[in-house]
Amino acid sequence: MYGATTDSDLTMFSRFECKYIVSPMVLPTMREFIEPHMQPDPYAARCPGYRYVINSLYLDSDDLKLYNQTVGGDKDRFKLRIRTYSDEVDSPVFLEVKTKRNSTIRKRRGRIHRSWLAPLLRTRPVPEMSDDVRRDADFFFDHGRWIEAKPVMRVRFTREAYESKAGEPLRVTFDTDLMHAVTLNYDLSLETGRWVTTPLPGTILEIKFTERFAPWVHDLVRIFGLRQQPVPKYGLSVEHMMYDGREAALAVAGFTLPPRRA
């Protein structure tokens, strides 16, 4: 059940992403506008209000290479995160490498049983893993070893997710309640730790597609006056942590912190 949305996401493997910040006041009207074309994705359809919580543990190098690439707008970069949707013991864990090449996004993920994570971190074999999952896990850990990545922060938010009724590779999501917690171990819990709100001026709207906007999406952008902008959840959370003066734990753990941004 858990994570069924992203397992069946047709835009996962090669896609474009357009992000916007929209006022919560316009969301009811925006939902009405997209309703003829979109439906809740399979996982969201089973959740109240079509909303579910996503929790990601981000990994980075000692010099925060991946954070700096993101805020610097590097055209060739990647992110490492371990994503969960529940704290239930039988819920899966997803090992994700999200890469960006110019304007194209690709996401590769391995879905593993929660109990497999500990042996994988110790480079021990897990006999139950299929060859496909093993390759996905190797891809993730190879990227981690390349930059000597380690846990930095959990980022949590609530997602309202829709997919095309016509079956085309198109997704529309609304993300709210963005929070973060400095995390220097492999704690994947949605609840434990000190969670702090990452301030945003509105709701994050993401439109994900593989080729081109459908004509009605152009109308959506025009009618609602949407302006595309970068909204990196991990980057914004790191910046807010430093703005609040809460970076001491990272410094003690050996991370080299960038200058505080105004």
Kinemage of the C-alpha trace (Angstrom):
@kinemage 1
@onewidth
@group {chain A} dominant
@subgroup {mainchain}
@vectorlist {calphas} color= white
{ca met a 1} P 0.000 0.000 0.000
{ca tyr a 2} L 2.533 2.556 1.130
{ca gly a 3} L 4.111 4.590 -1.610
{ca ala a 4} L 1.839 3.174 -4.275
{ca thr a 5} L 1.615 6.591 -5.874
{ca thr a 6} L 5.247 6.865 -6.706
{ca asp a 7} L 5.667 3.210 -7.642
{ca ser a 8} L 3.198 3.797 -10.472
{ca asp a 9} L 4.305 7.332 -11.321
{ca leu a 10} L 4.700 7.437 -15.102
{ca thr a 11} L 6.765 10.634 -14.833
{ca met a 12} L 9.398 9.149 -12.520
{ca phe a 13} L 12.039 8.015 -14.961
{ca ser a 14} L 12.438 11.061 -17.198
{ca arg a 15} L 10.476 14.186 -16.617
{ca phe a 16} L 10.264 17.923 -16.305
{ca glu a 17} L 9.136 19.648 -13.133
{ca cys a 18} L 7.626 23.105 -12.857
{ca lys a 19} L 7.238 24.477 -9.337
{ca tyr a 20} L 5.150 27.388 -8.134
{ca ile a 21} L 4.084 28.970 -4.857
{ca val a 22} L 0.333 29.562 -4.727
{ca ser a 23} L -1.947 31.120 -2.146
{ca pro a 24} L -4.017 28.612 -0.125
{ca met a 25} L -6.993 30.864 -0.907
{ca val a 26} L -6.977 29.813 -4.582
{ca leu a 27} L -6.680 26.063 -3.967
{ca pro a 28} L -10.433 25.332 -4.011
{ca thr a 29} L -10.805 27.090 -7.356
{ca met a 30} L -7.679 25.397 -8.702
{ca arg a 31} L -8.993 21.973 -7.702
{ca glu a 32} L -12.223 22.699 -9.581
{ca phe a 33} L -10.209 23.748 -12.624
{ca ile a 34} L -8.153 20.540 -12.789
{ca glu a 35} L -10.998 18.150 -11.845
{ca pro a 36} L -12.136 17.423 -15.443
{ca his a 37} L -8.597 16.306 -16.304
{ca met a 38} L -7.091 14.884 -13.109
{ca gln a 39} L -7.989 12.333 -10.435
{ca pro a 40} L -6.377 11.427 -7.092
{ca asp a 41} L -3.509 9.038 -7.584
{ca pro a 42} L -4.044 5.470 -6.297
{ca tyr a 43} L -2.485 6.072 -2.867
{ca ala a 44} L -4.005 9.525 -2.336
{ca ala a 45} L -7.452 8.149 -3.214
{ca arg a 46} L -7.314 6.060 -0.030
{ca cys a 47} L -6.330 9.002 2.196
{ca pro a 48} L -8.575 11.669 3.785
{ca gly a 49} L -8.614 14.748 1.578
{ca tyr a 50} L -6.321 12.889 -0.850
{ca arg a 51} L -3.425 13.938 1.399
{ca tyr a 52} L -0.597 11.861 2.833
{ca val a 53} L 2.666 12.562 4.648
{ca ile a 54} L 6.069 12.137 2.985
{ca asn a 55} L 9.226 11.924 5.080
{ca ser a 56} L 12.699 12.066 3.518
{ca leu a 57} L 16.063 11.603 5.209
{ca tyr a 58} L 18.588 13.571 3.139
{ca leu a 59} L 22.209 12.501 2.920
{ca asp a 60} L 25.063 14.829 2.022
{ca ser a 61} L 28.844 15.121 2.164
{ca asp a 62} L 30.828 16.838 4.932
{ca asp a 63} L 31.051 19.979 2.782
{ca leu a 64} L 27.310 19.814 1.931
{ca lys a 65} L 28.108 19.317 -1.728
{ca leu a 66} L 24.563 18.411 -2.713
{ca tyr a 67} L 23.042 21.351 -0.834
{ca asn a 68} L 25.491 23.772 -2.443
{ca gln a 69} L 24.819 22.374 -5.910
{ca thr a 70} L 21.086 22.852 -5.389
{ca val a 71} L 21.172 26.444 -4.101
{ca gly a 72} L 23.834 27.278 -6.689
{ca gly a 73} L 21.554 26.084 -9.487
{ca asp a 74} L 24.072 23.620 -10.944
{ca lys a 75} L 22.700 22.148 -14.153
{ca asp a 76} L 24.169 18.703 -13.414
{ca arg a 77} L 23.406 17.545 -9.865
{ca phe a 78} L 21.728 14.895 -7.769
{ca lys a 79} L 20.061 14.343 -4.402
{ca leu a 80} L 20.266 11.363 -2.073
{ca arg a 81} L 17.344 10.614 0.195
{ca ile a 82} L 15.660 7.745 1.988
{ca arg a 83} L 11.908 8.198 1.787
{ca thr a 84} L 9.156 6.759 3.964
{ca tyr a 85} L 5.408 7.214 4.196
{ca ser a 86} L 4.668 5.580 7.532
{ca asp a 87} L 6.286 4.455 10.787
{ca glu a 88} L 4.596 1.055 10.676
{ca val a 89} L 7.121 -1.764 10.939
{ca asp a 90} L 5.939 -3.456 7.737
{ca ser a 91} L 5.939 -0.279 5.634
{ca pro a 92} L 8.641 -0.061 2.959
{ca val a 93} L 11.636 2.224 2.673
{ca phe a 94} L 12.626 3.840 -0.631
{ca leu a 95} L 16.250 4.556 -1.557
{ca glu a 96} L 16.143 7.452 -4.030
{ca val a 97} L 18.662 9.119 -6.293
{ca lys a 98} L 17.135 12.154 -7.985
{ca thr a 99} L 19.307 13.574 -10.746
{ca lys a 100} L 18.981 16.710 -12.818
{ca arg a 101} L 20.644 17.151 -16.200
{ca asn a 102} L 19.916 20.629 -17.493
{ca ser a 103} L 16.110 20.752 -17.255
{ca thr a 104} L 15.449 16.983 -17.247
{ca ile a 105} L 14.733 15.164 -13.988
{ca arg a 106} L 15.261 11.446 -13.467
{ca lys a 107} L 14.495 9.568 -10.287
{ca arg a 108} L 15.693 6.062 -9.555
{ca arg a 109} L 14.465 4.334 -6.440
{ca gly a 110} L 14.773 0.983 -4.766
{ca arg a 111} L 11.894 -0.239 -2.624
{ca ile a 112} L 13.203 -2.307 0.279
{ca his a 113} L 11.839 -3.827 3.445
{ca arg a 114} L 12.560 -1.626 6.458
{ca ser a 115} L 14.558 -4.396 8.144
{ca trp a 116} L 16.957 -4.560 5.191
{ca leu a 117} L 18.357 -1.067 5.685
{ca ala a 118} L 20.667 -1.920 8.603
{ca pro a 119} L 22.517 -4.766 6.821
{ca leu a 120} L 22.757 -2.730 3.629
{ca leu a 121} L 24.400 0.110 5.570
{ca arg a 122} L 26.976 -2.412 6.793
{ca thr a 123} L 27.427 -3.685 3.193
{ca arg a 124} L 26.046 -7.065 4.189
{ca pro a 125} L 24.055 -9.155 1.692
{ca val a 126} L 20.290 -9.472 1.934
{ca pro a 127} L 19.374 -12.817 0.337
{ca glu a 128} L 15.684 -11.892 -0.023
{ca met a 129} L 16.410 -9.001 -2.407
{ca ser a 130} L 15.649 -9.478 -6.090
{ca asp a 131} L 18.298 -8.629 -8.665
{ca asp a 132} L 16.400 -5.494 -9.760
{ca val a 133} L 16.114 -4.164 -6.211
{ca arg a 134} L 19.759 -5.007 -5.543
{ca arg a 135} L 20.813 -2.952 -8.567
{ca asp a 136} L 18.694 -0.012 -7.388
{ca ala a 137} L 20.211 -0.257 -3.903
{ca asp a 138} L 23.734 -0.498 -5.327
{ca phe a 139} L 23.052 2.591 -7.437
{ca phe a 140} L 22.021 4.507 -4.309
{ca phe a 141} L 24.908 3.403 -2.122
{ca asp a 142} L 27.468 3.877 -4.921
{ca his a 143} L 26.405 7.530 -5.145
{ca gly a 144} L 26.646 7.798 -1.371
{ca arg a 145} L 30.151 6.346 -1.262
{ca trp a 146} L 31.236 8.623 -4.084
{ca ile a 147} L 30.721 11.732 -1.939
{ca glu a 148} L 31.070 9.977 1.457
{ca ala a 149} L 27.492 10.918 2.242
{ca lys a 150} L 25.923 10.690 5.673
{ca pro a 151} L 22.583 11.729 7.179
{ca val a 152} L 21.973 15.449 7.619
{ca met a 153} L 18.290 16.215 7.890
{ca arg a 154} L 14.779 14.821 7.651
{ca val a 155} L 12.278 16.826 5.640
{ca arg a 156} L 8.569 16.147 6.075
{ca phe a 157} L 5.530 17.528 4.272
{ca thr a 158} L 1.947 16.703 3.371
{ca arg a 159} L 1.153 15.999 -0.288
{ca glu a 160} L -2.143 16.147 -2.171
{ca ala a 161} L -1.546 14.246 -5.394
{ca tyr a 162} L -3.366 13.939 -8.713
{ca glu a 163} L -2.680 12.069 -11.939
{ca ser a 164} L -4.130 12.352 -15.433
{ca lys a 165} L -7.495 10.723 -16.059
{ca ala a 166} L -6.372 10.088 -19.628
{ca gly a 167} L -3.392 8.027 -18.490
{ca glu a 168} L -0.826 10.452 -19.863
{ca pro a 169} L 2.388 10.984 -17.863
{ca leu a 170} L 1.236 14.068 -15.977
{ca arg a 171} L 1.057 14.724 -12.230
{ca val a 172} L -0.129 17.712 -10.216
{ca thr a 173} L 0.710 17.903 -6.511
{ca phe a 174} L 0.084 20.408 -3.728
{ca asp a 175} L 2.586 20.282 -0.854
{ca thr a 176} L 2.008 21.902 2.554
{ca asp a 177} L 3.170 21.659 6.178
{ca leu a 178} L 6.881 21.631 5.306
{ca met a 179} L 9.019 20.792 8.353
{ca his a 180} L 12.586 19.675 9.040
{ca ala a 181} L 14.597 17.995 11.781
{ca val a 182} L 18.396 17.821 11.962
{ca thr a 183} L 19.130 14.082 11.843
{ca leu a 184} L 22.670 12.715 12.094
{ca asn a 185} L 21.725 9.036 12.116
{ca tyr a 186} L 19.389 6.791 10.131
{ca asp a 187} L 16.256 7.672 12.093
{ca leu a 188} L 13.420 7.417 9.563
{ca ser a 189} L 10.590 8.211 11.959
{ca leu a 190} L 7.925 10.729 11.015
{ca glu a 191} L 7.536 11.728 14.657
{ca thr a 192} L 10.737 11.497 16.718
{ca gly a 193} L 13.186 14.379 16.913
{ca arg a 194} L 12.837 18.129 17.030
{ca trp a 195} L 10.684 19.147 14.078
{ca val a 196} L 10.728 22.793 13.044
{ca thr a 197} L 8.500 24.463 10.454
{ca thr a 198} L 10.248 25.561 7.268
{ca pro a 199} L 8.442 28.831 6.456
{ca leu a 200} L 6.871 29.198 3.034
{ca pro a 201} L 4.703 32.017 1.663
{ca gly a 202} L 2.126 29.569 0.344
{ca thr a 203} L 1.481 26.074 -0.995
{ca ile a 204} L 3.994 24.387 -3.286
{ca leu a 205} L 2.396 23.442 -6.598
{ca glu a 206} L 4.362 20.996 -8.735
{ca ile a 207} L 3.473 20.011 -12.288
{ca lys a 208} L 5.395 16.980 -13.532
{ca phe a 209} L 5.312 15.779 -17.116
{ca thr a 210} L 7.496 13.929 -19.612
{ca glu a 211} L 7.099 15.794 -22.898
{ca arg a 212} L 4.949 18.899 -23.021
{ca phe a 213} L 2.224 20.704 -21.148
{ca ala a 214} L -1.284 19.677 -22.097
{ca pro a 215} L -3.219 22.688 -23.482
{ca trp a 216} L -5.341 22.917 -20.332
{ca val a 217} L -2.170 23.173 -18.205
{ca his a 218} L -1.139 26.239 -20.215
{ca asp a 219} L -4.554 27.678 -19.375
{ca leu a 220} L -4.018 26.855 -15.688
{ca val a 221} L -0.715 28.734 -15.646
{ca arg a 222} L -2.179 31.716 -17.499
{ca ile a 223} L -5.487 32.033 -15.642
{ca phe a 224} L -3.931 31.757 -12.185
{ca gly a 225} L -0.932 33.908 -13.084
{ca leu a 226} L 1.560 31.244 -12.013
{ca arg a 227} L 5.255 32.102 -11.979
{ca gln a 228} L 7.731 29.255 -12.045
{ca gln a 229} L 10.439 29.307 -9.353
{ca pro a 230} L 12.818 26.934 -7.602
{ca val a 231} L 11.452 25.551 -4.324
{ca pro a 232} L 14.074 23.070 -3.005
{ca lys a 233} L 12.652 21.623 0.205
{ca tyr a 234} L 16.004 20.367 1.506
{ca gly a 235} L 17.801 23.583 0.574
{ca leu a 236} L 15.168 25.811 2.150
{ca ser a 237} L 15.222 23.730 5.307
{ca val a 238} L 19.019 23.948 5.656
{ca glu a 239} L 18.850 27.699 5.123
{ca his a 240} L 16.153 28.142 7.758
{ca met a 241} L 18.138 26.037 10.218
{ca met a 242} L 21.134 28.355 9.781
{ca tyr a 243} L 18.977 31.486 9.857
{ca asp a 244} L 17.665 30.316 13.240
{ca gly a 245} L 21.190 29.670 14.506
{ca arg a 246} L 20.608 25.939 14.931
{ca glu a 247} L 23.602 24.718 12.917
{ca ala a 248} L 25.839 23.837 15.896
{ca ala a 249} L 24.967 20.127 15.754
{ca leu a 250} L 26.107 19.913 12.137
{ca ala a 251} L 29.341 21.764 12.891
{ca val a 252} L 30.106 19.418 15.799
{ca ala a 253} L 29.400 16.447 13.508
{ca gly a 254} L 32.066 17.683 11.085
{ca phe a 255} L 29.980 19.393 8.419
{ca thr a 256} L 31.406 22.521 6.790
{ca leu a 257} L 28.602 25.049 6.754
{ca pro a 258} L 28.124 27.715 4.077
{ca pro a 259} L 27.698 31.371 5.013
{ca arg a 260} L 24.230 32.276 6.220
{ca arg a 261} L 22.039 33.552 3.420
{ca ala a 262} L 20.049 36.741 3.957
